[in-house]
Amino acid sequence: MKKVLVVIALLIANCFLIIELIMTRHSIRVTMIELGFLNKKFERLTMTNESLLLEKAHLSSPYRIDIIARDQLGMSKPDSKIQER
């Protein structure tokens, strides 16, 4: 009788361990899928960042700022006589 109870207890423990293993494997799969989505998002954000850095460099170039100041804002460089003061 004791042997039967031990075998039943071991079978029940085995069932719980199998269920835990299945749940762990499922959790790993879900995590790997999420990791794939996050890697793709990271790549998109990295490309966007690089594009924005390039645009910033272009927009803040001194030559471009000088052209906008002269053509769109009507500004001019100060005369050398005024600078001597």
C-alpha distances in whole Angstrom, upper triangle without the diagonal:
4,5,5,6,9,10,11,12,14,15,17,18,20,21,23,24,26,27,29,30,32,33,35,36,38,39,41,42,44,45,47,48,50,51,53,55,55,57,59,60,61,63,65,66,67,69,70,71,73,75,76,77,79,81,81,83,85,86,87,89,92,94,93,93,97,97,96,98,101,100,98,99,103,102,104,104,106,110,110,113,111,108,111,111
4,5,5,6,9,10,10,12,14,15,16,18,20,21,22,24,26,27,28,30,32,33,34,36,37,39,41,42,43,45,47,48,49,51,53,53,55,57,58,59,61,63,64,65,67,68,69,71,73,74,74,77,78,79,80,83,84,84,86,90,92,90,91,94,95,93,95,99,98,96,97,101,100,102,102,104,107,108,111,108,106,108,108
4,5,5,6,9,10,10,12,14,15,16,18,20,21,22,24,26,26,28,30,31,33,35,36,37,39,41,42,43,45,46,47,49,51,52,53,55,57,57,59,61,62,63,65,67,67,69,71,72,73,75,77,77,79,81,82,83,85,88,90,89,89,93,94,92,94,97,97,95,96,99,99,101,101,103,106,107,110,107,105,107,108
4,5,5,6,9,10,10,12,14,15,16,18,20,21,23,24,25,27,29,30,31,33,35,36,37,39,40,42,44,45,46,48,50,51,52,54,56,56,58,60,61,62,65,66,66,68,70,71,72,75,76,77,78,81,81,82,84,88,90,88,89,92,93,91,93,96,96,94,95,98,98,100,100,102,106,106,109,107,104,107,107
4,5,5,6,8,10,10,12,14,15,17,18,20,21,23,24,26,27,28,30,32,33,35,36,38,39,41,42,43,45,47,48,49,51,53,54,55,57,59,59,61,63,64,65,67,69,69,70,73,74,75,76,79,79,80,83,86,88,86,87,90,91,89,91,94,94,92,93,96,96,98,98,100,104,104,107,104,102,105,105
4,5,5,6,9,10,10,12,14,15,16,18,20,21,22,24,26,27,28,30,31,33,35,36,37,39,41,42,43,45,47,47,49,51,52,53,55,57,57,58,61,62,63,65,67,68,68,71,72,73,74,77,78,78,80,84,86,84,85,88,89,87,89,93,92,90,91,95,94,96,96,98,102,102,105,102,100,103,103
4,5,5,6,9,10,10,12,14,15,16,18,20,21,22,24,25,27,29,30,31,33,35,36,37,39,41,41,43,45,46,47,50,51,52,54,56,56,57,60,61,62,63,66,67,67,70,71,72,73,76,77,77,80,83,85,83,84,87,88,87,89,92,91,89,90,94,93,95,95,98,101,102,104,102,100,102,103
4,5,5,6,9,10,11,13,14,15,17,18,20,21,23,24,26,27,29,30,32,33,35,36,38,39,40,42,44,45,46,49,50,51,53,54,55,56,59,60,61,63,65,65,66,69,70,71,73,75,76,76,79,82,84,82,83,86,87,85,87,91,90,88,89,92,92,94,94,97,100,101,103,101,99,101,102
4,5,5,6,8,10,11,12,14,15,17,18,20,21,23,24,26,27,29,31,32,33,35,36,38,39,41,42,43,45,47,48,49,51,53,53,55,57,58,59,61,63,63,64,67,68,69,70,73,73,74,77,80,82,80,81,84,85,83,85,88,88,86,87,90,90,92,92,94,98,98,101,98,96,99,99
4,5,5,6,9,10,10,12,14,15,16,18,20,21,22,24,25,27,29,30,31,33,35,36,37,39,41,41,43,45,46,47,49,51,52,53,55,56,57,59,61,62,63,65,67,67,69,71,72,73,75,78,80,78,79,83,83,82,84,87,87,85,85,89,89,90,90,93,96,97,99,97,95,97,98
4,5,5,6,9,10,10,12,14,15,16,18,20,21,23,24,26,27,29,30,32,33,35,36,38,39,40,42,44,45,46,48,50,51,52,54,55,56,58,60,61,62,64,66,66,68,70,71,72,74,78,79,78,78,82,82,81,83,86,86,84,85,88,88,90,90,92,96,96,99,97,95,97,98
4,5,5,6,9,10,11,12,14,16,17,18,20,21,23,25,26,27,29,30,32,33,35,37,38,39,41,43,44,45,47,49,49,51,53,54,55,57,59,59,61,63,64,65,67,69,69,70,73,76,78,76,77,80,81,79,81,84,84,82,83,86,86,88,88,91,94,95,97,95,93,96,96
4,5,5,6,9,10,11,12,14,15,16,18,20,21,23,25,26,27,29,30,32,33,35,36,37,39,41,42,43,45,47,47,48,51,52,53,55,57,57,58,61,62,63,64,67,67,68,70,74,76,74,75,78,79,77,79,82,82,80,81,84,84,86,86,88,92,92,95,93,90,93,93
4,5,5,6,9,10,10,12,14,15,16,18,20,21,23,24,26,27,29,30,31,33,35,36,37,39,41,41,43,45,46,47,49,51,51,53,55,56,57,59,61,62,63,66,66,67,69,73,75,73,74,77,78,76,78,82,81,79,80,84,83,85,85,88,91,92,94,92,90,93,93
4,5,5,6,9,10,11,12,14,15,17,18,20,21,23,24,26,27,29,30,32,33,35,36,38,39,40,42,44,45,46,48,50,50,52,54,55,56,59,60,61,62,65,65,66,69,72,74,72,73,76,77,75,77,80,80,78,79,82,82,84,84,87,90,91,94,91,89,92,92
4,5,5,6,9,10,11,12,14,15,16,18,20,21,22,24,26,27,28,30,32,33,34,36,37,38,41,42,43,44,47,48,48,50,52,53,54,57,58,58,60,62,63,64,66,70,72,70,70,74,74,73,75,78,77,75,76,80,80,82,82,84,88,88,91,89,86,89,89
4,5,5,6,9,10,10,12,14,15,16,18,20,21,22,24,26,27,29,30,31,32,35,36,37,39,41,41,42,45,46,47,49,51,51,52,55,56,57,59,61,62,62,65,68,70,68,69,72,73,71,74,77,76,74,75,79,78,80,80,83,86,87,90,87,85,88,88
4,5,5,6,9,10,11,12,14,15,17,18,20,21,23,24,26,27,29,30,31,33,35,36,38,39,40,42,44,45,46,48,50,51,52,54,55,56,58,60,61,62,64,68,69,68,68,72,72,71,73,76,75,74,75,78,78,80,80,83,86,87,90,87,85,88,88
4,5,5,6,9,10,11,12,14,15,17,18,20,21,23,24,26,27,29,30,32,33,34,36,38,39,40,42,44,44,46,48,49,50,53,54,55,57,58,59,60,63,66,68,66,67,70,70,69,71,74,74,71,73,76,76,78,78,81,84,85,88,85,83,86,87
4,5,5,6,9,10,10,12,14,15,16,18,20,21,22,24,26,27,28,30,31,32,34,36,37,38,41,42,42,44,46,47,48,50,52,52,54,56,57,58,60,64,66,64,64,68,68,67,69,72,72,70,71,74,74,76,76,78,82,82,85,83,81,83,84
4,5,5,6,9,10,11,12,14,15,17,19,20,21,23,25,26,27,29,30,31,33,35,36,37,39,41,41,43,45,46,47,49,51,51,53,55,56,57,59,63,64,63,63,67,67,66,68,71,71,69,70,74,73,75,75,78,81,82,85,82,80,83,83
4,5,5,6,9,10,11,12,14,15,17,19,20,21,23,24,26,27,29,30,32,34,35,36,38,39,40,42,44,45,46,48,50,51,52,54,55,56,59,62,64,62,63,66,66,65,67,70,70,68,69,72,72,74,74,77,80,81,84,82,80,83,83
4,6,5,6,9,10,11,12,14,15,16,18,20,21,22,24,26,27,28,30,32,33,34,36,37,38,40,42,43,44,46,48,48,50,52,53,54,56,60,62,60,60,64,64,63,65,68,67,65,66,70,70,72,72,75,78,79,82,79,77,80,81
4,5,5,6,9,10,10,12,14,15,16,18,20,21,22,24,26,26,28,30,31,32,35,36,36,38,40,41,42,44,46,47,48,50,51,52,54,58,60,58,59,62,63,61,63,66,66,64,65,69,68,70,70,73,76,77,80,77,75,78,78
4,5,5,6,9,10,11,12,14,15,17,19,20,21,23,24,25,27,29,30,31,33,35,36,37,39,40,41,43,45,46,48,50,51,52,54,57,59,57,58,62,62,60,63,66,65,63,65,68,68,70,70,72,76,77,80,77,75,78,79
4,5,5,6,9,10,11,12,14,15,17,18,20,22,23,24,26,27,29,30,32,33,34,36,38,39,40,42,44,45,47,48,49,50,53,56,58,56,57,60,60,59,61,64,63,62,63,66,66,68,69,71,75,76,78,76,74,77,78
4,5,5,6,9,10,11,12,14,15,16,18,20,21,22,24,26,27,28,30,31,32,34,36,37,38,40,42,42,44,46,47,48,50,54,56,54,54,58,58,57,59,62,61,59,61,64,64,66,66,69,72,73,76,73,71,74,75
4,5,5,6,9,10,10,12,14,15,16,18,20,20,22,24,25,26,29,30,31,32,34,35,37,39,40,41,43,45,46,47,49,52,54,52,53,57,57,56,58,61,60,59,60,63,63,65,65,67,71,72,75,72,70,73,74
4,5,5,6,9,10,11,13,14,15,17,19,20,21,23,24,26,27,29,30,32,33,35,36,38,39,40,42,44,45,46,48,52,53,51,52,56,56,55,57,60,59,58,59,62,62,64,64,67,71,71,74,72,70,73,74
4,5,5,6,9,10,11,12,14,16,17,18,20,21,23,24,26,27,28,30,32,33,34,36,38,39,41,42,43,44,47,50,52,50,50,54,54,53,55,58,57,55,57,60,60,62,63,65,69,70,73,70,68,71,72
4,5,5,6,9,10,10,12,14,15,16,18,20,21,22,24,25,26,28,30,31,32,34,36,36,38,40,41,42,44,48,50,48,48,52,52,51,53,56,56,54,55,58,58,60,60,63,66,67,70,68,66,69,69
4,5,5,6,9,10,10,12,14,15,16,19,20,21,23,24,25,27,29,30,31,33,35,36,37,39,40,41,43,47,48,47,48,51,51,50,53,56,55,53,55,58,58,59,60,62,66,67,70,67,65,68,69
4,5,5,6,9,10,11,13,14,16,17,19,20,22,23,24,26,27,29,30,32,33,35,36,38,39,40,43,46,47,46,47,50,50,49,51,54,53,51,53,56,56,58,59,62,65,66,69,67,65,68,69
4,5,5,6,9,10,11,12,14,15,16,18,20,21,22,24,26,27,28,30,31,32,34,36,37,38,40,44,45,43,44,48,48,46,49,52,51,49,50,54,54,56,56,59,62,63,66,64,62,65,66
4,5,5,6,9,10,10,12,14,15,16,18,20,20,22,24,25,26,28,30,31,33,34,35,37,39,42,44,42,43,46,47,45,48,51,50,49,50,53,53,55,55,58,61,62,65,63,60,63,64
4,5,5,6,9,10,11,13,14,15,17,18,20,21,23,24,26,27,29,30,32,33,35,36,38,42,43,41,42,46,46,44,47,50,49,48,49,52,52,54,54,57,60,61,64,63,60,63,64
4,5,5,6,9,10,11,12,14,16,17,18,20,21,22,24,26,27,28,30,32,33,34,36,40,41,39,40,44,44,42,45,48,47,45,47,50,50,52,52,55,59,60,63,61,59,62,63
4,5,5,6,9,10,10,12,14,15,16,18,20,21,22,24,25,26,28,30,31,32,34,38,39,37,38,42,42,41,43,46,45,44,45,48,48,50,50,53,56,57,60,58,56,59,60
4,5,5,6,9,10,10,12,14,15,16,18,20,21,23,24,25,27,29,30,31,33,37,38,36,37,41,41,40,43,45,45,43,45,48,48,49,50,52,56,56,60,58,55,58,59
4,5,5,6,9,10,11,12,14,15,17,18,20,21,23,24,26,27,29,30,32,36,37,35,36,40,40,38,41,44,43,41,43,46,46,48,48,51,55,56,59,57,55,58,59
4,5,5,6,8,10,10,12,14,15,16,18,20,21,22,24,26,26,28,30,34,35,33,34,38,38,36,39,42,41,39,41,44,44,46,46,49,52,54,57,55,53,56,57
4,5,5,6,9,10,10,12,14,15,16,18,20,21,22,24,25,26,28,32,34,32,33,36,37,35,38,41,40,39,40,43,43,45,45,47,51,52,55,53,51,54,55
4,5,5,6,9,10,11,12,14,15,17,18,20,21,23,24,26,27,31,32,30,32,35,35,34,37,40,39,38,39,43,42,44,44,47,50,51,54,52,50,53,54
4,5,5,6,9,10,11,12,14,15,16,18,20,21,22,24,26,30,31,29,30,33,33,32,35,37,37,35,37,40,40,42,42,45,49,50,53,51,49,52,53
4,5,5,6,9,10,10,12,14,15,16,18,20,21,22,24,28,29,27,28,32,32,30,33,36,35,34,35,38,38,40,40,43,46,47,51,49,47,50,51
4,5,5,6,9,10,10,12,14,15,17,18,20,21,23,26,28,26,27,31,31,30,33,35,35,34,35,38,38,39,39,42,45,46,49,47,45,48,49
4,5,5,6,9,10,11,12,14,15,17,18,20,21,25,26,24,26,29,29,28,31,34,33,32,34,37,36,38,38,41,44,45,49,47,45,48,49
4,5,5,6,9,10,10,12,14,15,16,18,20,24,25,23,24,27,27,26,29,31,31,29,31,34,34,36,36,39,42,44,47,45,43,46,47
4,5,5,6,9,10,10,12,14,15,16,18,22,23,22,22,26,26,25,28,31,30,29,30,33,33,34,34,37,41,42,45,43,41,44,45
4,5,5,6,9,10,11,12,14,15,17,20,22,20,22,25,25,25,27,30,29,29,30,33,32,34,34,37,40,40,44,42,40,43,44
4,5,5,6,9,10,11,12,14,16,19,20,18,20,23,23,22,25,27,27,26,28,31,30,32,32,35,38,40,43,41,39,43,44
4,5,5,6,9,10,10,12,14,18,19,17,18,21,22,20,23,26,25,24,25,28,28,30,30,33,36,38,41,39,37,40,41
4,5,5,6,9,10,11,12,16,18,16,17,20,21,20,22,25,25,24,26,28,28,29,29,32,35,36,39,37,35,38,39
4,5,5,6,9,10,11,15,16,14,16,19,19,19,21,24,24,23,25,27,27,28,28,31,34,35,38,37,35,38,39
4,5,5,6,8,10,14,14,12,14,17,17,16,19,21,21,20,22,24,24,26,26,29,32,34,37,35,34,37,38
4,5,5,6,8,12,14,12,12,16,16,15,18,20,21,20,21,23,23,24,24,27,30,32,35,33,31,34,35
4,6,5,6,10,11,10,12,15,15,15,17,20,20,20,21,24,22,23,23,26,29,30,33,32,30,33,34
4,6,6,9,10,8,10,13,13,13,16,18,18,18,19,21,21,22,22,25,28,29,33,31,29,33,34
4,6,9,10,7,8,11,11,10,13,16,15,15,16,19,18,20,20,23,27,28,31,29,28,31,33
4,6,9,7,7,10,12,11,12,15,16,16,16,19,17,18,18,21,24,26,29,27,25,29,30
4,5,5,6,9,10,11,12,15,16,16,17,19,17,17,17,20,23,24,27,26,24,27,29
4,5,5,6,9,10,10,12,14,15,15,16,14,14,13,16,19,20,24,22,20,24,25
4,5,5,6,9,10,11,12,14,15,15,14,14,13,17,19,20,24,23,21,25,27
4,5,5,6,9,10,10,11,13,14,13,14,15,18,21,23,26,25,23,27,29
4,5,5,6,9,10,10,10,12,11,12,12,16,19,21,24,22,21,24,26
4,6,5,6,9,10,10,11,9,9,9,13,16,18,21,19,18,22,24
4,5,5,6,8,9,10,9,10,11,15,18,20,23,22,21,25,26
4,5,5,5,7,9,9,11,13,16,19,22,24,23,22,26,27
4,6,6,5,6,5,7,9,13,16,18,21,19,19,23,24
4,6,6,5,5,6,9,12,14,17,20,18,19,22,24
4,6,6,8,9,12,15,18,21,23,22,22,26,27
4,6,8,11,14,17,20,23,25,23,24,28,28
4,6,9,12,15,18,21,23,21,21,25,25
4,7,10,12,15,18,20,18,19,23,24
4,7,9,12,15,17,15,16,20,20
4,6,9,12,14,13,13,17,18
4,7,9,12,11,10,14,15
4,6,8,7,7,11,12
4,5,6,7,9,11
4,5,5,6,9
4,5,5,7
4,5,6
4,6
4
